[in-house]
Amino acid sequence: SYLYYAQRRKLHLESGPTLPKYSPNTNVSAASVRGKWVRFCTEACLDPDDLLKNMTSADVKSWFDWIEKNFKGSIKAHSALANYWRTLKRLYSLKNRREMDADMRRDCLNYMNVVSSRMALRKHPLPKPTGQSEDLLQYLVSHLVDCDSVFADEKQRLYALSGLNLSCISASRAVSFFDTRHRLQFQADGTLVPPVDTSAKVRTPLSSIEEPLCDPGTKIYLQNDDHAEGGSTSETSSYSDSEVDTASDSDHQSDCSSVTDDGYLNGNEETGTILWRHVEFYIVRNPVPGRRHILAAIVSILHTKGEGRKFRLKRYVIEHEDNLIFDVLSQLLALAIHDDIFEATIQDVSHIYTVPIPDHRKGIQLKIKREKLDVSVFREPERTPQGYRTSDSCPLKSKTWSRYVKRIGVRSGQERNLTQKVFRRGAINAINNSAPSSIRDQVADHESNAVKYYLNEIVDFDTAAAFHKRPSNEVVQRELRSATLLADKTAPIGLTATQAKKITTDPEVRRLRRVCRALTAEIRSQGYKRVKDAAGTEIGERKKRADAELNSTLTRLREEEKERNRRRHFRKTDTAIFNQQYELDRTSPEAKLQPHVARTYQILERKELVDLLCYSTPTKTDEEAHLRRLRYIRLMVRWQDRKESPRRGKQSVTIPKPQAANPSSACVVENFDPLQCPFCLSDTRLSPADRTKRKSKTNKLWDHVERIHEQELAAFDSGFRKCGLCRLKNIDFVPSSVSNFKNHTHTVHGIRLRP
């Protein structure tokens, strides 16, 4: 109807030009710069939009001066200031519908460099590590063996294994697999996305129109045109478009019992994640007669950076790997079986490799149920009636994935944060000299010559060997290019008792705790039995904001202290290890190779996986390798249903450091009194009376140890301090942590300390 289009035209005139579609991170960056621009204009008593529309070089230079005054010290790198300038230029072009003049850009860029020099911003970035296959192996083993974090369920732990493997072979960014949306949705110009207007004012003109939205004469004209061109007019040709669509839909739905894949690769445009429709499993006949079939998969990557401007589709063929920890195909198959995505009835995974394939077919495809096509492969944990478990529909957020990857880096002993780019750079470098440039650019999602931004900064060639005409020592070259060359699993990952006490007594933390306690008392005084009963009320919202501020402050202080511990460790440990050779007797047990420390796991399937992947002997025949792979897949399917019991209270920090066997009590000739201090007993500088002094109560002993010997007790977290009582008997025992020292003191020396 003309009324409909008249209203639509009026709405388009009011809304103005359509903004381009950028990625969520780009829009968040625009919102950040726009916020700084608004603050600058507010202090200058100017209108932000008017100043942006009529912006001159003087305005931009004044804004740079304002940035220098307000952010000097918080901005560290020149790249941050350059990103502000690049984003401001984009906001200017969106506002004025034209690019900034070249002379103005040049003038502002020159002044930005002057401001950068005055702020003493660093221009060279930190070294960019490039992950290799050996580095990935260390990350995966650390995650599977050493990680003591409690996940929502073990399916999340398997997500980390398969996600890292898939990232390495596809060189993909997080946007290709995970949900990168932000809580607040911004537009390209940095403003919030306006809410959809569903008021009656907008719906009234459309609902009041009884005429069809399309001109009814359109169908007549089409029929006349077809007839004039010689087309036949049968009864079916008189159907309207809606009737044809209805009939097609009916046929489509009636065939849903047999058709389980619509053949389209279109994904979820809202979340932009990888779905099960993007993973196609195929069973291919083995070209060698009498051999079992070959299982393979094709993984389609739809969502890439800048897909709004240029769509790129990549599809990868994935096969089984000999090293099962790298076998992403088995991991995806285990996830698929556990999610029950296949239309076929798979009674046992071994039947996939022995299914009868007709002679006229080269292979078959494992079809996916229609209701499972748009289910995300990786999903977020959430609260369910069965507890905190993996969601059935909510895709895994990129923030959750980044947290998993960072935790793996910490557990594997990385000095700097582990990110997705480490694996992306590694994959691009791996194919750089092996694949054609067109394939390299396709994998990197870039145009030609953009691969230079991903090359390993360490030259991937032994130039000295080429110059001196000698063979290259590839072992040394490979180790020096490794991203895990200086990884140290003994690096501290927690807080010492002194740091915890310092955070507890922080003035800001104490003030926020008083506010939270006062709000809790006020909630109870209003008649609420529990704090959560006041949710939604004014006092409940105040309590929620106060708790959020307290938690944020505690998290910030703890992360700062943890980062300080790790920096100190990596700065001093290498020197301490070198100097240790002059202090240790080369024949002492500590100088020799120490045995592996056996770990205990709550979940039996995880223990079996660790033994299978890390401690089992290599297979000798193809049949043994196949049976081992089948066991691996069955274990992963069962593993996903398991969940570790939550740990209450403060958890002790376990540092995976190899150590000597715990000496038995039979090795200790002298029996100590349970109320004697182990630190005083081992201090030969004290007088005999002070060394053997006995406390009156157990609590007195505990308070004495934690107050007088606080730093000595915390030193056991470093993993280098020896037990003083064992040293008196010429026994070298190095506890791995404070909790290990307390357990050793109780079981061996008979002195029980505060748990």
ZAVEXBA-897760 format. One record per residue (C-alpha): x, z, y. Coordinates in steps of 0.001 Angstrom, whole numbers. Each point is the difference from the previous one (the first is absolute). Layout:
BEGIN
        xx        zz        yy
         X         Z         Y
...
//
This chain:
BEGIN
        xx        zz        yy
         0         0         0
      1123      -645      3568
      -640      3678       805
      2563      1057     -2601
      2722     -2294      1281
      -773       878      3604
       561      3654      -761
      3190      -727     -1959
      1349     -2038      2922
      -759      2853      2380
      1839      2461     -2225
      3044     -2282      -258
       133      -394      3777
       -72      3781       423
      2678       668     -2646
      2465     -2530      1432
      2809     -1760     -1899
       575       899     -3654
      3126      2008      -657
      2436     -1181     -2693
       175      1791     -3331
      3231      1941      -571
      1076      2445     -2661
     -1056      3674       382
      3577      1107       714
       325     -2585      2782
     -3246      1225      1546
      1144      3635      -224
      3229      -958      1775
     -2058     -1703      2705
     -2154      3132       355
      3132      2144       391
      1457     -2209      2756
     -3390      -285      1682
      -224      3797        37
      3376       214      1740
     -1108     -2654      2479
     -3203      1945       762
      1973      3225       523
      2381     -1820      2347
     -2890     -1474      1988
     -1764      3368       152
      3048      1661      1535
       338     -2934      2429
     -3751       145       865
      -535     -3618     -1076
     -2545     -1720     -2208
      1652      -936     -3335
     -1964     -3204      -592
       405     -1286      3552
      3716       743        16
       441     -1686     -3378
     -1833     -3104      1204
      2015      -258      3235
      3251      1386     -1393
      3277      -851      1735
      3649       658      -751
       -52      3061      2264
     -2842      1503     -2041
      1853      -514     -3282
      3224      1446      1417
     -1880      3046      1279
     -1507       428     -3462
      3498       -78     -1534
      1068      2686      2498
     -3002      2081     -1065
       973      -483     -3676
      3530      1176       760
     -1226      3097      1826
     -2560      1084     -2606
      1573     -1122     -3291
      3735       420       493
      1220      1909     -3043
     -2961      -851     -2212
       771     -3735      -111
      3251      -469     -1911
       299     -3742      -676
        22     -3043      2249
     -2354     -1704     -2462
     -2773      2478       912
       234      -899      3688
       128     -3697      -881
     -3144       406     -2093
     -1770      1612      2986
       944     -2985      2153
     -1065     -2526     -2655
     -3368      1722      -417
      -562       177      3771
       578     -3758       234
     -2606      -531     -2719
     -2516      2200      1846
       671     -1999      3170
      -623     -3321     -1758
     -3221      1300     -1581
     -1232      1194      3383
       874     -3140      1968
      -375     -2594     -2783
      3433     -1393       788
      3627       849      -613
      2120      1863      2531
      2148     -2143      2291
      3519      -664     -1264
      1645      1297      3196
     -1994      3216      -168
       847       483     -3686
      3691      -516       666
        17      2421      2944
     -1831      2733     -1934
      2223      -474     -3056
      3128       438      2083
     -1357      3210      1508
     -1021      1273     -3435
      3623      -349     -1125
      1096      1982      3073
     -2471      2780      -836
      1153       -30     -3618
      3600       516      1117
     -1003      2876      2262
     -1900      1637     -2870
      3035      -496     -2284
     -2144     -1557     -2738
      1789     -1114     -3148
      -104     -3742      -545
      1280      -214     -3557
     -2429      1106     -2736
       860      2206     -2932
      1410     -1759     -3067
     -2784     -1508     -2082
       365       777     -3716
      -815     -2773     -2453
     -1364      1063     -3356
      1296     -1587     -3186
     -1143       223     -3605
      2353      2926      -638
     -1415      1859      3004
     -3564      -602     -1176
       933      1440     -3406
      1272      3186      1644
     -3148       312      2117
     -2327      -468     -2983
      1925      2410     -2234
        49      2642      2748
     -3730      -418       518
      -804       233     -3693
      2520      2669     -1036
       800      2167      3020
     -3165       -65      2119
     -1848      3341      -209
     -2784      -920      2438
     -3579       474     -1192
     -2048     -3183       447
     -3779      -275       -18
       450     -1310     -3536
      2739     -1796     -1891
     -1528     -3357       888
      1439       495      3494
      3448       534     -1516
      -379     -3250     -1938
     -1036     -1743      3245
      3438       825      1391
      1751     -1588     -2994
     -2038     -3206        -2
      -129      -233      3805
      3781       172       370
       555     -2562     -2755
     -2589     -2351      1479
      1474       363      3478
      3486      -873     -1240
      -934     -3175     -1843
     -2334     -1298      2743
      1940      1105      3122
     -3351       970      1488
      -817      2312      2848
     -2385      2927      -369
     -2735     -2071      1665
      -168     -2203     -3110
     -1026      2831     -2340
     -1358      2968      1934
     -2527       893      2671
      1804      -125      3357
     -3029       774      2164
       158      2793      2530
     -2523      2723       616
      -653     -1378      3484
      -584     -3739       237
      1508     -1700      3049
      -300     -3502      1375
      2848     -2315       924
       -30      1211      3617
       402      3647     -1050
     -3595      1046       592
     -2193      1601     -2642
     -2236     -2269     -2043
     -3482       365      1525
     -2631      1378     -2372
     -2542     -2425     -1402
     -3133       126      2113
     -2903       515     -2399
     -2520      1141      2597
     -3474     -1405       168
       858     -1700      3281
      2169     -2511     -1824
     -2276      -477     -2982
     -3231      -399      1921
       331     -3658      1049
       978     -1008     -3532
     -2663      2038     -1740
     -2708     -1215      2334
       745     -3643      -712
     -2286     -1327     -2723
      1463     -3473        44
      2786      -957     -2394
      3540       199      1395
       652     -3649      -919
     -1944     -2926      1374
     -2507      -982     -2702
       532     -3647       880
      3513       150     -1326
     -1114      -299     -3616
     -2192     -3009       773
      2823     -1810      1762
      2370       613     -2886
     -2535     -1302     -2493
      -680     -3098      2104
      3703      -668       359
       525       262     -3735
     -2900     -2308      -659
      1237     -2511      2545
      3404       -41     -1686
     -1585      -845     -3277
      -115      3481     -1492
     -2831       715     -2418
     -2654      2537       964
      -863      2003     -3071
     -1876      3261      -284
      3222      1974        69
      1034     -1626      3258
     -2935      1606      1772
      1327      3488      -634
      1009      1949      3045
      3503      1436       350
     -1231      3511      -733
     -1701     -1122     -3188
      3142     -1707     -1221
      2082      3074       755
     -2501      2212     -1774
        38     -2167     -3081
      3790       -83       -11
       173      3770       300
     -2463       456     -2820
      2043     -2209     -2308
      3137      1801      1048
     -1414      3433      -764
     -1543     -1110     -3279
      3433     -1076     -1211
      1755      3239       993
       199      1120     -3616
      2411     -2811      -854
      1659      -857      3314
      2222      2900      1035
      2223     -1662      2594
     -1241     -2053      2935
      3385     -1714       399
       437       921      3658
      2968      1965      1330
     -1647      1173      3188
       679      3691       391
     -1411      2906      1947
       524     -1055      3618
      -826      3483      1241
      2645      1884     -1977
      2416     -2859      -741
      1159      1440     -3332
       881     -1521     -3355
     -2994      -140     -2354
      -347      -516     -3711
     -1224     -3548       677
      3536      -679      1278
      1587       930     -3365
      -633     -2544     -2769
      1070       877     -3544
       748     -2874     -2392
       780       -74     -3723
      2197     -3019      -733
       715     -1428     -3418
      3609       518      -992
      1777     -3362      -356
      1824      1400     -3047
     -2418      -143     -2971
      -710      3311     -1660
      1042      2105      2998
     -2385      2269      1913
     -1654     -1311      3149
      1439       408      3478
     -1790      2097      2612
       544      -942      3647
     -1768       438      3317
      -325     -1787      3314
      -157      2299      3034
     -1376     -1542      3192
      1135      1340      3376
     -2574      -886      2651
       574      2433      2835
      3205      -453      1944
      1256       793      3477
     -1564     -2337      2551
     -2624     -1350     -2391
     -2456      -209      2908
      2108     -2752      1552
      1197     -1756     -3149
     -1284       675     -3492
      2623       110     -2757
      -749       281     -3713
      2672       954     -2528
      -438       250     -3751
      2591      1537     -2330
       327      -347     -3767
       834      3349     -1625
      1349       484     -3511
      1147      2946     -2090
      3409      1510       814
      2441      1270     -2617
       506      3236      1965
     -3417      1639      -249
       366      1948      3222
        93     -3395      1819
     -2866     -1437     -2090
     -2641      -366      2710
     -2136     -2175     -2303
      -397      2867     -2480
      -723      2383      2865
     -2700     -2269      1467
     -1484      -508     -3473
      -179      3771      -522
     -1731       405      3373
     -2439     -2794      -853
      -879      1455     -3406
      -514      3445      1502
     -2235     -1466      2738
     -1957     -1856     -2724
        95     -3297      1891
        30     -2411     -2965
     -3147     -1606     -1310
      1568      -302     -3443
       -56      3001     -2327
      3608      1096      -495
        66      2524     -2812
      3808       222        46
      2618     -1499      2269
      1788     -1575     -2971
     -2991     -2322      -537
       856     -1794      3259
      3116     -1465     -1605
     -1672      -993     -3277
     -3359     -1434      1129
      -804     -3317     -1773
       307     -2883      2502
     -1712     -3292      -940
      2331     -2876      -795
     -1289     -2077      2895
       826      2727      2554
      3403       965      1411
     -1256      3419      1023
     -2931      2088      1165
      -696      2223      2984
     -1138      3614       -92
     -3130      -228      2125
      -850      2802      2412
     -3430      1559       336
     -1896     -1143      3059
      -443      3539      1323
      3760       589      -280
      1192     -3100      1836
       -24      1624      3444
      1360      3375     -1090
      3398       795      1502
      2917       202     -2419
      1464      3005      1878
     -2520      2620      1114
        73      3103      2155
      -426      3537     -1400
     -3168      1735      1181
     -2219      3006      -626
     -2416      -666     -2860
     -2400      2172     -2027
      2733        38     -2670
      2582      1257      2509
      2691     -1702      2028
       443     -3269     -1871
       653     -3688       582
     -2917     -1709      1724
     -2029     -2670     -1767
      -288     -2223      3082
      2020      1225      3011
      3249     -2040       296
      3338      1759       310
      1010       471      3636
      3375     -1203      1185
       700      3462      1440
      -469      1527     -3458
      2278     -2631     -1518
      2676       597      2671
      -169      3712      -796
       528      -728     -3703
      2990     -2260       722
      1555      2506      2405
      -364      2759     -2614
      1727     -2188     -2605
      2881      -557      2417
       376      3722       572
       -63       772     -3733
      2586     -2679      -709
      2360      1498      2600
      -276     -2587      2781
      1360      1121      3361
     -2446     -2142      1997
     -3677      -644      -607
      -807     -2525     -2700
     -2380     -2712      1243
     -1681     -3142     -1276
      2466     -2176      1926
      2866      1102     -2258
     -1635     -1762     -2958
     -1089     -2993      2083
      3540      -597      1248
      1339       400     -3538
     -2389     -2588     -1440
       726     -2542      2758
      3761       447      -394
      -314      -415     -3763
     -1533     -3477       304
      1898     -1093      3110
      2782     -1821     -1824
     -1960      -813     -3147
     -3274     -1592      1126
      -488     -3004      2326
      -521       740      3677
     -3674      -990      -224
      -607      2593     -2739
      1982      2600      1933
     -2116      -558      3117
     -3191       114     -2076
       928      3369     -1510
      1083      1418      3362
     -3259     -1098      1746
      2039     -1651      2741
       880     -3356      1386
      3453     -1493      -558
      3134      1947       942
     -1872      3311       380
      1717      1348     -3120
      2970      1016      2159
     -1974      3085      1088
       -87      1245     -3611
      3508      -768     -1161
      2104      2888     -1182
      2251      1126      2836
      2811       369     -2547
      1193     -3556      -631
      -975     -1016     -3523
      3343     -1616      -751
      3538      1206      -644
      1751     -1805      2838
      3317      1757      -687
        30     -1282     -3583
      -707     -3526      1215
      2744       151      2613
      2651      1465     -2312
     -1121     -2211     -2904
      -546      2877     -2389
     -2963       947     -2226
     -2657      2099      1649
      -679      3526     -1270
     -3766      -334      -270
      -467      3593     -1161
      1449      1380      3226
     -1812     -2577      2111
     -3340       817     -1634
       418      3769       359
       979      -233      3670
     -3104     -2089       750
     -2242      2465     -1837
     -2614      1879      2018
       491      3111     -2173
      3791       207       259
       -98      3391      1770
     -3246      1302     -1502
       227      3704      -851
     -2739      1692     -2016
      1339      3439       945
      -962      -542      3643
     -2394      2780      1106
     -3658      -917       127
     -1458      3347      1029
       455      2857      2460
      2219      3011      -349
     -1428      3503       364
      1575       265      3456
     -1618     -3223      1174
     -3384       991     -1396
       204      3310      1817
      1065     -1768      3192
     -3052     -2271      -147
     -2306      2935      -727
      1274      1890      3040
       -64     -3036      2303
     -1871       974      3213
     -2236     -3071       -56
      -884       531     -3676
      -819      3656       608
     -2204      -913      2968
     -1909     -2601     -2012
      -448      2442     -2890
     -1493      2553      2369
     -2407     -2640      1311
     -1046      -954     -3548
      -514      3644     -1016
     -2070       640      3135
     -2199     -3018      -708
      -439      1094     -3618
     -1097      3472      1159
     -2408     -1563      2482
     -1501     -2217     -2717
      -589      3017     -2243
     -1466      1970      2875
     -2612     -2734       432
     -1260       599     -3540
      1821     -2696     -1964
      1332      1211     -3336
      2550     -2805      -284
      1858     -2017      2596
     -1160     -3316     -1425
     -3619      1085       462
       551      -411      3750
       939     -3664      -373
     -1689     -2164      2619
      -567      2838      2462
      1903       475      3241
      1976      2959     -1346
       655     -1899     -3240
      1469     -2962      1884
      2224      2304      2035
      1224      1607     -3207
       640     -3430     -1525
      2041     -1131      3008
      1986      3253        35
       814      -304     -3719
      1040     -3633       478
      2321       929      2871
      1528      2847     -2012
       579     -2202     -3048
      1485     -2737      2161
      2412      2440      1635
      1040      1499     -3332
       537     -3452     -1503
      2105     -1114      2952
      2197      3105       -77
       460      -193     -3771
       913     -3686        56
      2510       607      2787
      1678      2776     -1981
        20     -2059     -3210
      1526     -2951      1826
      2620      2299      1506
       858      1333     -3474
       434     -3493     -1431
      2126     -1209      2921
      2245      3023      -365
       263      -556     -3753
       975     -3673       243
      2405       762      2842
      1959      2735     -1809
      -476      -435     -3745
      2398     -2931      -488
      2813      1923      1695
      -792      3085     -2069
       122     -2046     -3213
      3384     -1431       952
      1471      3401       903
     -1405      1511     -3164
      2752     -1623     -2052
      2532      2393      1543
     -2133      3070      -711
     -1102      -679     -3575
      2097       309     -3103
       -96     -3430     -1669
      -401      1700     -3395
     -2905      2188      1074
     -3465      -721     -1386
     -1275      -868      3479
      2507     -2827       313
     -1235     -1574     -3249
     -3067     -2064      -616
     -2980      2287      -224
     -2901      -537     -2430
     -3333     -1504       923
     -2644      2469      1121
     -3159      -344     -2074
     -3176      -175      2079
     -3435      1218      -873
     -3160     -1911       853
     -3586      1215         4
     -1239     -3336     -1306
      1075     -1072     -3475
      -425     -3730       731
      2445       208      2888
      2587      1671     -2223
      -442     -2726     -2599
       379     -2683      2682
      3195      1597      1309
      1443       183     -3523
     -1063     -3580      -736
      1361     -1533      3207
      3076      2123       673
      1259      1575     -3220
     -1007     -2271     -2876
      2546     -2213     -1736
       -73     -3760       737
     -1988     -2166     -2389
      1842     -2398     -2308
     -2727     -2460      -995
     -2880     -1734      1741
     -2487      1803     -2229
      1364      3395      1043
      -144     -1027      3662
     -3617     -1141      -398
     -1064      3239     -1693
      1783      1959      2719
     -1881     -1942      2684
     -3343       600     -1722
       745      3714      -113
       924      -144      3684
     -3322     -1613       976
     -2052      2410     -2130
      1812      2957      1557
      -703     -1263      3543
     -3701      -474      -774
      -306      3594     -1261
      2261      1310      2774
     -2372     -1090      2769
     -2687      2422     -1177
      2292      3015       299
       289      2326      2974
      2429      2829       675
     -1456      3383       797
       307       841      3725
      2751      2407       930
     -1048      2946      2096
      2185      1872      2454
      3527      -727      1127
      1884     -2259     -2365
      3669       435      -749
      2266     -2920       743
      1586     -1514     -3095
      3175     -1963       653
       846     -2370     -2877
      3691       913      -218
      1846       -57     -3331
      1231      3485      -795
      1738      2010     -2654
     -2009      1705     -2692
     -1494      3335       983
      2337      2695     -1457
     -1729      2306     -2420
      -165      3753       494
      2400       408     -2925
      2779     -1519      2128
      -426      2737      2609
      1771      3110     -1259
     -1129      2382      2725
     -3680       909       377
     -1175       428      3577
     -2666      2392      1198
     -3295     -1800       882
        54      1685      3439
      3510     -1121       971
       544     -2850      2452
      1637     -3039     -1655
      1676     -1050      3256
      1514      3423       630
      1192       200     -3610
      1816     -3337       279
      1604       816      3376
      3412      1388      -938
       734       727      3657
     -2393      2980       -45
       924      3443     -1210
      -989       899     -3592
     -2687      2376      1296
     -1587     -2654      2233
       231     -2665     -2686
     -1798      2019     -2671
     -2467      1713      2332
     -3446       268     -1611
     -3231      -500      1947
     -2840      2448      -378
     -2768     -2574      -600
      -332     -3625      -989
     -1560      -898      3356
      2954      1635      1746
      2350     -2248     -1993
     -2029     -3094       824
       -98       804      3718
      3754       702       -12
       792     -3372     -1630
     -2285     -2025      2284
      1121      1670      3217
      3705       772      -483
       900     -2910     -2300
     -2473     -2551      1354
      2583     -2718       711
      1824       568     -3283
     -3263      -338     -1907
      -953     -3188      1870
      3408     -1530      -805
     -1086      -481     -3626
     -2306     -2797      1179
      3100     -2102       712
       808      -198     -3713
      3683       859       544
        81      3816       110
      1058      1798     -3180
     -1554      3140     -1407
      2197      2918      1170
      -680      2217     -3022
       965     -2781     -2415
      3143      -660      2005
      1095      3611      -633
        60      -880     -3702
      1869     -3285       585
     -3173     -1983      -695
      -811     -2925      2299
     -3761      -402       376
     -1536     -1906      2953
     -3769       543       381
     -1883     -3046      1223
     -2295      1919      2367
     -1008      3465      1188
     -2724       249     -2632
      2493      -988     -2712
      2392      2713      1217
     -2766      2635       -67
     -1017     -1005     -3512
      3651        73     -1124
       595      3431      1570
     -3066      1412     -1767
       535     -1517     -3450
      3778       353      -213
       994      2920      2226
     -3204      2051      -275
      -633       184      3790
     -3443     -1195      1026
      -349     -1370      3548
     -3143      -809      1946
     -1611     -3128     -1513
//
